Amino acid sequence: MFKNIFALLGIFTLSNAVAAEVPIMGSVDSKCVVTTDTQGVYGNPTPNTLTTNLSNGGVPPIVRYDVIQADYYKAVISRPDTFTESPTLNDVVNWTGDVTVSEVSDAGMSAYDNNKIEYNNVTEIDLTIAGSTWFKVASTANYGYDKAFPAGQYRAVVTAECIAI
């Protein structure tokens, strides 16, 4: 009987003595970088309109995507659909706009305009070519039904993300 107890104790002791945990760590750096190239400015061509259209006194924001490895990322650009700062508004603001390729480092990137997916205020583009692409974001806000925007500062934000796929 003592032999059985010593044998069991020996087995438990051996099983505890050989266990070990060895961590493995690593980090991943994105191969896609998003940079603001040009900040946008709203022009006010009529009392009820704010627009980034150059011919109406605005400046469209431009976002640059630098992709080191093709086919691993997609651009997700959200044009404004609300003001982040404005005077009190008591009527509806109707938003329109578009995201278009402005400049490219590789001629093949011009196809991004034809291959984009648009929904609500979001544009998604698979970044299938390595290099730099500049996207221009057009934004127009119309206030109420022929109502003048109140005087004050207006700000809106374009969100530009690079999503790993």
Backbone hydrogen bonds, N-H to C=O, Kabsch-Sander energy under -0.5 kcal/mol:
donor,donor_aa,acceptor,acceptor_aa,energy
5,I,1,M,-1.9
6,F,2,F,-2.6
7,A,3,K,-2.1
8,L,4,N,-2.3
9,L,5,I,-2.5
10,G,6,F,-2.1
11,I,7,A,-1.9
12,F,8,L,-2.2
13,T,9,L,-2.2
14,L,10,G,-2.2
15,S,11,I,-2.2
16,N,12,F,-1.5
17,A,13,T,-1.2
18,V,14,L,-0.9
33,V,66,D,-2.5
35,T,64,R,-2.6
37,D,35,T,-0.6
37,D,62,I,-2.6
38,T,62,I,-1.9
41,V,59,V,-2.5
43,G,51,T,-3.7
49,T,46,T,-1.9
50,L,141,A,-2.3
51,T,43,G,-2.2
52,T,139,S,-1.9
56,N,53,N,-1.5
57,G,54,L,-1.7
58,G,53,N,-2.4
59,V,41,V,-2.7
62,I,38,T,-2.0
63,V,135,F,-2.6
64,R,35,T,-3.2
65,Y,133,T,-2.9
66,D,33,V,-2.8
66,D,64,R,-0.5
67,V,65,Y,-0.6
67,V,131,G,-3.1
68,I,31,K,-3.6
68,I,66,D,-0.5
69,Q,31,K,-0.7
71,D,127,L,-2.0
72,Y,69,Q,-0.7
73,Y,127,L,-0.5
74,K,163,I,-2.1
75,A,125,I,-3.0
76,V,161,E,-2.5
77,I,123,T,-2.8
78,S,76,V,-0.5
78,S,159,T,-3.1
79,R,77,I,-0.6
79,R,121,N,-2.5
84,T,155,R,-2.5
85,E,155,R,-1.5
94,N,92,V,-0.5
94,N,142,N,-3.1
95,W,93,V,-0.6
96,T,140,T,-2.3
98,D,138,A,-1.3
100,T,136,K,-2.5
102,S,134,W,-3.6
103,E,134,W,-1.3
105,S,132,S,-1.9
109,M,106,D,-2.2
110,S,107,A,-1.6
111,A,108,G,-1.4
112,Y,109,M,-2.1
113,D,110,S,-1.1
114,N,111,A,-0.9
115,N,111,A,-1.5
116,K,112,Y,-0.5
117,I,124,E,-2.7
119,Y,122,V,-2.3
122,V,119,Y,-3.3
123,T,77,I,-2.5
124,E,117,I,-3.0
125,I,75,A,-2.4
127,L,73,Y,-2.2
128,T,126,D,-1.4
131,G,67,V,-2.2
133,T,65,Y,-2.2
134,W,103,E,-2.8
135,F,63,V,-3.2
135,F,133,T,-0.5
136,K,100,T,-3.1
137,V,61,P,-2.5
138,A,98,D,-3.2
138,A,136,K,-0.6
140,T,96,T,-2.7
141,A,50,L,-3.1
142,N,94,N,-2.6
143,Y,48,N,-2.5
144,G,92,V,-3.5
144,G,142,N,-0.5
146,D,144,G,-0.8
147,K,143,Y,-1.5
149,F,47,P,-3.2
155,R,85,E,-2.6
159,T,78,S,-2.1
160,A,158,V,-0.6
161,E,76,V,-2.5
163,I,74,K,-2.8
163,I,161,E,-0.6
165,I,72,Y,-2.7
